[in-house]
Amino acid sequence: MATDYDLLIIGGGIHGAGIAQAAAARGYSALLLEQTEIASGTSSRSSKLIHGGLRYLESGQFSLVQECLRERALLLEIAPQLVKLVPFYIPVYAHTTRRPWLLTAGLSLYALLGGLDAVTRFKRLPKKIWGNLDGLETNNLQAVFQYYDAQTDDATLTRAVMRSAQTLGAELALPATFLGATLSDGENQIDYQHQGKNLSCTARVIVNAAGPWVQKILDRITPTPAQYPVELVQGAHIIVPGQIVQGIYYVEAADRRAVFVMPWQGHTLVGTTENVYRGDPSAVAPLPQEQAYLLQTLTRYFPQHGATQEILGATAGLRVLPQGAGAAFNRPRETLLYPDREHQPRLLTVYGGKLTTYRLTAARVMQRLAGSLPTRKRIADTNKLMLR
């Protein structure tokens, strides 16, 4: 393992892996430090979706939706074995707040932002086929809309991106613990532990892509960098017996939040929740009330699936969202790139981020760091690299 790099990347989630791939594709030397395993944190505990973010239209995040739809289209091309187009269903009942006219308007805008190609089209299903929708409750059902988005195995996708980065020359150290760094012009000094040994290296730039651990990483850097005010928001999922087979259902919980019900490894996955989390990121776990909330939502729409009241498994991950008043559900979801200084940053921290737009985030990281890095010969383009 070398001792001098262009980039030192902390965190082996989808964004760390994506940045390592983008850096190596541009000809830069890169070392990624991961404390346990690739995709061991949030990148294995998401809703497994590569989607445009239909619900973000409600909060006016139009550019984010458009970016997500473009990246979804690209991932369907470069990762066809990992990212699959799946039908999504939105049922409308007498009690749901999103009325048919609103969904028609939203899905029309979704299609427009997606370029009006075939995979962005939607339709309203005739009543005669409602009985074929996996036991969906039909009492007081008024309409069912169908559109398309994509599903993936988030951890498998993350590992595929990391393998791609390594084939391009990026190095990976795991299990590896970032011990600290001293920022300076030219080369930053980094100390880390790898497989029980204390090691040191230098890097022109440090990229903090540690997800829920980003603030803890900043606390180990000298001089102490400024920190952006964020909150950790916990999202839980449950797995229950019985398999949904027709596609993915986008239902409205009692508190108006969107919840997905989807097929997953022969069972049904239900998620997610949003609760502010203030503990150790390593100790995050699904709460009893979160599991009850998801099971109640499932039973409301799929009485047969929720009848056993059995939960086969549950997971919880953490989102990094800007601090703010009101429900986390309505917070902005754009990724924030926060440098230690405006010109020629020595450190760049990645706050937030979405699975769908990891490649775009990585490209923006490299663009933001261009002034801090030497000229190298590009060896590949990430929007053409096939992922397997």
C-alpha positions as CSV (number, residue, x, y, z in Angstrom):
1,M,0.0,0.0,0.0
2,A,1.4,3.4,-1.0
3,T,2.0,6.3,1.4
4,D,1.2,9.3,-0.9
5,Y,-2.1,9.8,-2.6
6,D,-4.1,12.5,-4.4
7,L,-7.2,11.6,-2.4
8,L,-7.9,10.0,0.9
9,I,-11.6,9.0,1.1
10,I,-13.2,8.1,4.4
11,G,-16.3,5.9,4.3
12,G,-17.2,2.8,2.3
13,G,-20.8,3.6,1.6
14,I,-22.2,4.4,-1.9
15,H,-20.8,7.9,-1.9
16,G,-17.3,6.9,-0.8
17,A,-17.2,4.1,-3.3
18,G,-18.6,6.4,-6.0
19,I,-15.9,9.1,-5.3
20,A,-13.2,6.5,-5.3
21,Q,-14.4,5.3,-8.8
22,A,-14.7,8.9,-10.1
23,A,-11.2,9.8,-8.8
24,A,-9.6,6.7,-10.3
25,A,-11.4,7.2,-13.6
26,R,-9.8,10.6,-13.8
27,G,-6.3,9.2,-13.2
28,Y,-5.9,10.2,-9.6
29,S,-4.4,7.9,-6.9
30,A,-7.0,7.3,-4.2
31,L,-7.2,5.3,-0.9
32,L,-10.5,4.6,0.7
33,L,-10.7,3.8,4.4
34,E,-13.7,1.8,5.7
35,Q,-14.1,0.9,9.4
36,T,-16.0,-2.4,8.9
37,E,-17.2,-3.6,5.5
38,I,-18.3,-1.9,2.2
39,A,-21.9,-0.8,2.5
40,S,-22.1,-1.8,6.2
41,G,-24.0,1.3,7.2
42,T,-26.9,3.2,5.6
43,S,-25.9,1.9,2.1
44,S,-27.3,-1.5,3.1
45,R,-30.3,-0.2,5.0
46,S,-32.1,2.0,2.5
47,S,-35.4,1.4,0.7
48,K,-33.5,-0.4,-2.1
49,L,-34.8,2.1,-4.7
50,I,-33.3,3.8,-7.7
51,H,-36.0,6.4,-8.2
52,G,-36.8,9.9,-9.2
53,G,-38.3,10.9,-5.9
54,L,-41.9,11.5,-6.8
55,R,-42.8,12.7,-3.4
56,Y,-40.1,15.5,-3.6
57,L,-42.4,17.3,-6.1
58,E,-44.6,18.1,-3.1
59,S,-41.8,20.3,-1.6
60,G,-40.9,21.9,-4.9
61,Q,-37.5,20.0,-5.3
62,F,-37.9,19.9,-9.1
63,S,-34.3,20.0,-10.0
64,L,-33.5,17.1,-7.6
65,V,-36.3,15.0,-9.2
66,Q,-35.0,15.7,-12.7
67,E,-31.4,14.8,-11.7
68,C,-32.6,11.6,-10.1
69,L,-34.6,10.6,-13.2
70,R,-31.6,11.2,-15.4
71,E,-29.3,9.1,-13.1
72,R,-32.0,6.4,-12.9
73,A,-32.0,6.1,-16.7
74,L,-28.2,5.9,-16.8
75,L,-28.0,3.2,-14.1
76,L,-30.6,1.1,-16.0
77,E,-28.1,1.2,-18.9
78,I,-24.8,0.6,-17.1
79,A,-26.0,-1.7,-14.3
80,P,-28.8,-3.8,-16.0
81,Q,-28.1,-6.8,-13.8
82,L,-28.3,-4.7,-10.6
83,V,-31.0,-2.1,-11.3
84,K,-34.4,-3.3,-12.5
85,L,-37.4,-1.3,-13.7
86,V,-40.4,-2.2,-11.5
87,P,-44.1,-1.2,-11.6
88,F,-45.2,1.1,-8.7
89,Y,-48.8,1.4,-7.6
90,I,-50.4,4.3,-5.7
91,P,-53.8,3.4,-4.3
92,V,-56.3,6.2,-3.5
93,Y,-58.9,5.7,-0.8
94,A,-61.6,7.9,0.6
95,H,-59.3,8.6,3.6
96,T,-56.1,9.4,1.7
97,T,-55.2,13.0,1.4
98,R,-53.6,12.9,-2.1
99,R,-56.5,13.0,-4.4
100,P,-56.6,11.6,-8.0
101,W,-56.3,15.0,-9.6
102,L,-53.2,15.8,-7.5
103,L,-51.6,12.5,-8.4
104,T,-52.4,13.0,-12.1
105,A,-50.8,16.4,-12.0
106,G,-47.7,15.0,-10.0
107,L,-47.2,12.0,-12.3
108,S,-47.6,14.2,-15.4
109,L,-44.9,16.5,-14.1
110,Y,-42.8,13.5,-13.2
111,A,-43.1,12.2,-16.8
112,L,-42.2,15.6,-18.1
113,L,-39.1,15.9,-15.9
114,G,-38.1,12.4,-17.1
115,G,-38.2,13.5,-20.7
116,L,-41.6,11.8,-21.5
117,D,-39.9,8.6,-22.5
118,A,-41.6,5.2,-22.2
119,V,-40.5,4.5,-18.6
120,T,-41.9,7.7,-17.3
121,R,-45.4,7.1,-18.5
122,F,-48.2,6.3,-16.0
123,K,-51.8,5.1,-16.2
124,R,-54.9,4.7,-14.0
125,L,-55.8,1.0,-13.6
126,P,-59.3,-0.2,-14.4
127,K,-61.4,-1.4,-11.4
128,K,-61.7,-4.9,-12.8
129,I,-58.0,-5.7,-12.1
130,W,-57.8,-4.3,-8.6
131,G,-58.4,-7.8,-7.3
132,N,-55.1,-8.9,-8.8
133,L,-53.0,-6.5,-6.7
134,D,-51.5,-8.8,-4.0
135,G,-54.5,-8.6,-1.8
136,L,-54.6,-4.8,-1.7
137,E,-57.6,-3.6,0.4
138,T,-60.4,-2.7,-2.0
139,N,-63.0,-1.3,0.5
140,N,-63.3,2.5,-0.1
141,L,-60.6,2.2,-2.8
142,Q,-61.3,4.9,-5.4
143,A,-58.4,4.7,-7.9
144,V,-55.1,3.0,-8.5
145,F,-52.3,4.7,-10.4
146,Q,-49.4,2.8,-12.0
147,Y,-46.0,4.2,-13.0
148,Y,-42.4,2.9,-13.1
149,D,-39.3,3.3,-11.0
150,A,-36.4,1.0,-10.3
151,Q,-35.2,-1.3,-7.5
152,T,-31.8,-2.6,-6.6
153,D,-29.8,-4.4,-3.9
154,D,-28.1,-1.3,-2.4
155,A,-25.2,-3.2,-0.8
156,T,-24.6,-5.2,-3.9
157,L,-24.6,-2.0,-6.0
158,T,-22.2,-0.3,-3.6
159,R,-19.8,-3.3,-3.8
160,A,-19.9,-3.3,-7.6
161,V,-19.0,0.4,-7.7
162,M,-16.1,-0.2,-5.3
163,R,-14.8,-3.1,-7.4
164,S,-15.0,-0.8,-10.4
165,A,-12.9,1.7,-8.6
166,Q,-10.3,-0.9,-7.7
167,T,-10.0,-2.1,-11.2
168,L,-9.1,1.5,-12.1
169,G,-6.4,1.7,-9.5
170,A,-8.1,2.9,-6.3
171,E,-7.0,1.2,-3.1
172,L,-9.1,0.0,-0.3
173,A,-8.2,-0.5,3.4
174,L,-10.6,-2.4,5.6
175,P,-11.1,-2.7,8.4
176,A,-9.5,0.6,8.8
177,T,-10.0,3.3,11.4
178,F,-9.3,7.0,10.7
179,L,-7.3,8.2,13.7
180,G,-6.7,11.8,12.7
181,A,-5.2,14.3,10.2
182,T,-3.4,17.5,10.0
183,L,-4.3,19.8,7.2
184,S,-1.6,21.8,5.4
185,D,-1.0,23.2,1.9
186,G,0.4,20.7,-0.5
187,E,0.0,17.5,1.5
188,N,-2.2,16.5,4.4
189,Q,-0.8,14.1,7.0
190,I,-3.2,11.3,7.9
191,D,-2.9,8.6,10.5
192,Y,-5.0,5.5,10.4
193,Q,-5.1,1.9,11.7
194,H,-5.4,-1.0,9.3
195,Q,-5.7,-4.6,10.4
196,G,-4.2,-3.7,13.8
197,K,-1.3,-1.7,12.6
198,N,-0.9,2.1,12.9
199,L,0.0,3.6,9.6
200,S,0.5,7.1,8.1
201,C,0.1,8.5,4.6
202,T,-0.2,11.9,2.9
203,A,-2.9,13.1,0.5
204,R,-3.5,16.3,-1.3
205,V,-7.2,16.2,-0.4
206,I,-9.3,14.4,2.2
207,V,-12.9,13.6,1.3
208,N,-15.1,12.9,4.4
209,A,-17.8,10.6,3.1
210,A,-18.5,8.9,6.4
211,G,-22.2,9.3,6.3
212,P,-23.6,9.4,9.9
213,W,-20.0,9.6,11.2
214,V,-19.1,12.8,9.3
215,Q,-19.0,15.0,12.4
216,K,-17.0,12.5,14.4
217,I,-14.4,12.5,11.6
218,L,-14.2,16.3,11.6
219,D,-13.5,16.2,15.4
220,R,-10.2,14.3,14.6
221,I,-8.8,16.8,12.2
222,T,-6.4,19.7,13.0
223,P,-7.0,22.6,12.6
224,T,-10.7,21.9,13.6
225,P,-12.8,22.5,10.5
226,A,-16.2,24.2,10.6
227,Q,-19.2,21.9,10.8
228,Y,-22.5,22.3,9.0
229,P,-25.5,22.0,11.2
230,V,-27.2,18.7,10.5
231,E,-29.3,16.1,12.2
232,L,-29.3,12.3,12.0
233,V,-32.7,11.0,11.1
234,Q,-33.4,7.3,11.6
235,G,-35.3,5.3,9.0
236,A,-36.4,1.7,9.9
237,H,-37.6,-1.1,7.7
238,I,-39.3,-4.4,8.6
239,I,-39.5,-7.7,6.7
240,V,-42.6,-9.8,7.0
241,P,-43.8,-13.2,5.7
242,G,-45.5,-13.5,2.3
243,Q,-44.3,-12.0,-0.9
244,I,-45.6,-9.1,-2.9
245,V,-45.3,-10.1,-6.5
246,Q,-47.0,-7.5,-8.7
247,G,-44.6,-4.6,-7.9
248,I,-44.0,-1.9,-5.3
249,Y,-46.8,-0.1,-3.5
250,Y,-46.6,3.5,-2.5
251,V,-49.1,4.0,0.3
252,E,-50.0,6.8,2.7
253,A,-49.5,6.1,6.5
254,A,-51.8,7.5,9.1
255,D,-49.6,10.6,9.5
256,R,-49.6,11.2,5.7
257,R,-46.0,10.0,5.2
258,A,-45.2,7.8,2.2
259,V,-44.4,4.2,3.0
260,F,-43.2,1.6,0.5
261,V,-44.4,-2.0,0.5
262,M,-42.2,-4.2,-1.8
263,P,-41.0,-7.7,-2.7
264,W,-37.6,-8.5,-1.1
265,Q,-35.8,-11.8,-1.1
266,G,-38.9,-13.9,-1.0
267,H,-40.7,-11.8,1.6
268,T,-42.1,-8.3,1.9
269,L,-40.1,-5.2,2.9
270,V,-42.0,-2.3,4.4
271,G,-40.4,1.2,5.1
272,T,-39.5,3.7,6.1
273,T,-39.8,5.9,9.2
274,E,-38.2,9.2,10.1
275,N,-37.2,10.0,13.7
276,V,-34.4,12.3,14.8
277,Y,-31.5,10.2,16.3
278,R,-29.0,11.6,18.8
279,G,-27.0,8.5,19.8
280,D,-23.9,6.7,18.5
281,P,-24.4,5.9,14.8
282,S,-23.0,2.5,15.4
283,A,-25.8,1.7,17.9
284,V,-28.8,2.6,15.7
285,A,-31.5,0.0,15.8
286,P,-35.2,-0.1,14.9
287,L,-37.4,1.0,17.7
288,P,-40.5,-1.0,18.8
289,Q,-42.8,2.0,17.9
290,E,-41.3,2.1,14.4
291,Q,-41.9,-1.5,13.8
292,A,-45.5,-1.2,15.1
293,Y,-46.0,1.9,12.8
294,L,-44.9,0.0,9.8
295,L,-46.8,-3.2,10.6
296,Q,-49.9,-1.1,11.2
297,T,-49.5,0.6,7.9
298,L,-49.0,-2.7,6.1
299,T,-52.1,-4.2,7.8
300,R,-54.2,-1.2,6.8
301,Y,-53.5,-1.8,3.1
302,F,-52.7,-5.5,2.9
303,P,-54.8,-7.2,5.7
304,Q,-53.6,-10.7,4.6
305,H,-49.9,-9.8,4.9
306,G,-50.3,-8.1,8.2
307,A,-52.6,-10.7,9.7
308,T,-49.8,-12.8,11.3
309,Q,-48.3,-9.8,13.1
310,E,-45.0,-11.5,12.6
311,I,-41.8,-9.6,11.8
312,L,-39.0,-11.7,10.4
313,G,-36.4,-9.0,10.6
314,A,-35.9,-5.2,11.0
315,T,-33.1,-2.8,10.1
316,A,-32.5,0.9,10.7
317,G,-30.2,3.3,8.9
318,L,-29.4,7.0,9.3
319,R,-29.9,9.9,7.0
320,V,-27.9,13.1,7.3
321,L,-30.3,16.0,6.9
322,P,-30.0,19.8,7.5
323,Q,-31.2,21.0,10.9
324,G,-34.6,22.7,10.7
325,A,-38.0,23.1,12.1
326,G,-40.9,20.8,11.2
327,A,-41.0,17.1,10.1
328,A,-37.9,15.5,8.6
329,F,-40.1,14.2,5.8
330,N,-40.3,17.7,4.3
331,R,-36.6,18.6,4.7
332,P,-34.5,19.3,1.5
333,R,-32.7,16.1,0.2
334,E,-30.0,17.7,-1.9
335,T,-26.4,16.6,-1.2
336,L,-24.2,19.3,0.4
337,L,-20.5,19.5,-0.4
338,Y,-18.8,21.5,2.4
339,P,-15.1,22.5,2.0
340,D,-12.7,23.6,4.7
341,R,-12.0,26.7,2.6
342,E,-13.4,28.2,-0.5
343,H,-10.3,28.1,-2.7
344,Q,-8.2,25.0,-3.1
345,P,-9.9,23.0,-0.3
346,R,-7.8,20.5,1.6
347,L,-10.9,18.8,3.0
348,L,-14.3,18.3,1.6
349,T,-17.2,16.8,3.6
350,V,-20.2,15.2,1.9
351,Y,-23.4,15.7,3.9
352,G,-26.5,13.7,2.9
353,G,-26.9,12.2,-0.5
354,K,-29.1,9.7,-2.3
355,L,-28.4,6.2,-3.5
356,T,-29.8,7.2,-7.0
357,T,-27.5,10.1,-7.5
358,Y,-24.2,8.8,-6.1
359,R,-22.5,9.0,-9.5
360,L,-23.5,12.6,-10.0
361,T,-22.4,13.5,-6.4
362,A,-19.0,11.9,-7.1
363,A,-18.6,13.9,-10.3
364,R,-19.5,17.1,-8.4
365,V,-16.9,16.3,-5.7
366,M,-14.2,15.9,-8.4
367,Q,-15.2,19.2,-10.0
368,R,-15.1,21.0,-6.7
369,L,-11.6,19.6,-6.0
370,A,-10.2,20.4,-9.4
371,G,-8.2,23.4,-8.1
372,S,-6.6,21.3,-5.4
373,L,-5.4,18.4,-7.6
374,P,-2.7,18.1,-10.3
375,T,-3.5,17.5,-13.9
376,R,-3.9,13.8,-14.6
377,K,-4.8,11.8,-17.7
378,R,-8.4,10.5,-17.6
379,I,-8.6,6.8,-18.1
380,A,-12.4,6.2,-18.0
381,D,-15.8,7.8,-17.9
382,T,-18.1,6.7,-15.1
383,N,-21.2,7.2,-17.2
384,K,-20.0,4.4,-19.5
385,L,-18.4,2.0,-17.0
386,M,-20.5,-1.2,-16.8
387,L,-21.3,-2.4,-13.2
388,R,-21.7,-6.0,-12.4
